[in-house]
Amino acid sequence: MRQRPEPLLALFPDPVTDQEQPEQPEQPQLPVADDAGPVVAVPTVPTVPTVPTVPSRAVDPPEPAGGAAPDGAAPDGAAGPGRRGTGPGRRSRRDATPADAPRSTGPGGRSGGTVRATRRDRPDTPALPLPAEPLPAEPPAPAAAPAGSVHFLHTADWQLGMTRYYLDGDAQPRYTAARLQAVERIGTLAATTGAEFVLVCGDVFESNAVAPRVVGRALEVLAGVPVPVYLLPGNHDPLDAGAVYTSRAFRSAVPAHVTVLDRPGVHVVRPGVEIVAAPWFGKHPRTDLVAQALAELPPPGDTAVLRVVAGHGGVDVLAGERRDPGQIVLAVLERALAAGQVHYVALGDRHSVTSVGRSGAVWYSGTQEVTDVDEQDPGQVLSVRLSADGAQVEGHRVGSWTFRELDRTVDRDADLDLLDAALADLPAKDRTVVWLALTGTLGPAGRARLDDLVEQHAELFAAVRIRESRSDLAVLVDPGDLGGLAVDGYLRGAVEELAAISADPGPEADVAGAALALLHRLAGASR
């Protein structure tokens, strides 16, 4: 058997610039339910006989209790996720349960509603408020887990410290806080559902260069999670020479119940449960890291041991024509599942909740809080109940932000009226980013009104932007439009010149039309 790499920083591939894995084509996702009806499970066709699929459903976390502290805060003296309390039973970094301590679990959880998949141009369901009900000082003991089973939470791509260029003013700090608050909700969910541990499959941090305060705040939140937490380094935060996991900020404050999966292979959670980790040691692995970890596993001799693979990266069947030596090969995963070497494959890197293949045992959890408008049903964490008979996978909404796109044709003032009304009707504006995909032809006055409309709504929303890559807007100058501009002399000559340029096809026509629209806005503001 080949010798396994040494733990943490034993290998340091050449660091290169950061590169996102592109979002892949839409794949089958967790079933959702209409508000008025029950959740309908959509069974899949199992192809791996030893790992049958169990239908899953997507649900919300419990509704906040009335009168509780806002924004997930715990009352004075109580210990809640991400908060240091003073009451009995608070977990500190010194007395936190070791990662290998045995824990029991059981169903015990309850749901507070259903989750809708994200679709363009459909009115959003109201974003969940921050959880107001704190954890009790001593969480009630969950029911004992059936023999040979485990219940855990699968999450990934937290990317703490992420910034978005289009978030201005106070929107960026609020978005940063929301990503951490979603992690707090994961801790609350672990307590209320009796999960034994939380598994984070890569990209915990936005990069290895995040500020120490980002690391400190993340560890403060993790200190409040009442179960062991396992962190897998991914492509954003690989175990290279500058790894955040070896920084002073991390090592000096990491809670005792938080474990970095810093070596490939088996990590024992407790007797009967193991994690098979495939951490990243650089930005561009030259081989399938998950297949490499699986190749070193001993043959399945002890059927009482449940193994969960923790991997990160794109899967070959979702990559289209693109090929990369570091891609995860689905056929390798399915062979390991069929042979009973492993029982569930937890993946990160894809920000949309996705079931891969038809075994029902290979999943991307998606990101805990939305990061891009093209993501399908982000903002979830997966609750996995695993036994030798298969996996029950259930989605829980923990994110509170919405990124959405509005596709509109705008040729007349009436079209602008409809766009104005559509933006006004959207809920939770302070946590919503709207990208406008606009097609049409407007005069300078119409384009000026459109720009004013976007600017006015942007004051209420987290952001409102025209998505240039998906828009085709033209400014058509009619001689009658120029009469509305109260200009003369040199400026009148410039207006006429711009009108002439905009009338001729060519790359300068759009620029000239935009300039005329800006003149209309400025002239209107001066009156």
Secondary structure, DSSP 8 states (H G I E B T S, - for coil): ------TTTS------------------------TTS----------STTS-EE---EE------TT--STT---TT---TT----STT---TTTS--TT------S------B-----TTS----------S---SS--------TTEEEEEEEB---BT---TT--TTHHHHHHHHHHHHHHHHHHHHHHHT-SEEEEES-SBS-TT--HHHHHHHHHHHHT-SS-EEEE--SSS-SSTT-GGGSHHHHTT--TTEEE--SSEEEEEETTEEEEE---SSSS-SS-HHHHHHHTS--S--TT-EEEEEEES-BGGGSTT---TT-B-HHHHHHHHHHTS-SEEEEES-SS-EE-SSSS-EEE--BSS---TT-SS-SEEEEEEEETTEEEEEEEE----EEEEEEEE--SHHHHHHHHHHHHH-S-GGGEEEEEEEEEEE-HHHHHHHHHHHHHHHTTSSEEEE-GGG-EEEE---GGGGGG----HHHHHHHHHHHHHHHS-SHHHHHHHHHHHHHHHHHHHH-
